[in-house]
Amino acid sequence: MNEQPTNREPPDAPPPRLLPHRSLPPYSYVTDRFPHPVRDARGHSFGQSEPQAAIGDPDEWRTCPAYLWGIDLFNAGYYWEAHEAWEAVWHAAGRTGVMADFAKALIKLAAACVKARGGRPHGVELHARRAAELLSSVASTLPTDRPHFMGLSPDRLIRAADQLAASPEKWVNTADEPVVRVASFYLLPADSA
């Protein structure tokens, strides 16, 4: 799969799922609109254990189900759930260092989209700006002949985060539908890391 530019609308069809055997939840969590997934007995993940991840090397991203699941969730519009999946990766990475910063940047991108679903443009801007800062830090560590990190291009993600931050009100969508994609881009890992 080649990564799509982030400065155009996504294709009509969503990208192929990385973990097609996993079922997507019935809704994407939005505060005050749907039951909290883990704290409410009606939540889609109530009683399930928190996501776990194990990853020692960013080149081994294909072997990290939590990371892949986060990508699938994000691409399908499940931003809160993607945030949770990537938080497991962040913890597995030790919460510091380049891999942790990359996971945290993805968490912040997802959080920006959660804020868009919640009608909070200021939150969209804050989270998107922080994502861009973290991604810039990651990008600065990459050799010029390897522009991808964990299968994704930090430079393209920076452009996506900048788009969100530049006009946060544009991304707000408070529809009561169970799932609404607000991001204008998909996360499509490149075949080569």
Salt bridges, closest charged atoms under 4 A:
GLU3 OE1 - HIS148 NE2 3.57
ASP40 OD2 - ARG42 NH2 2.77
ASP59 OD1 - ARG146 NH2 2.90
ASP72 OD2 - ARG17 NE 3.56
GLU81 OE2 - HIS44 NE2 2.78
GLU84 OE2 - HIS83 ND1 3.41
GLU87 OE2 - HIS91 NE2 3.97
GLU125 OE2 - ARG129 NH2 3.09
GLU133 OE1 - ARG130 NH1 3.16
ASP176 OD1 - ARG33 NE 3.74
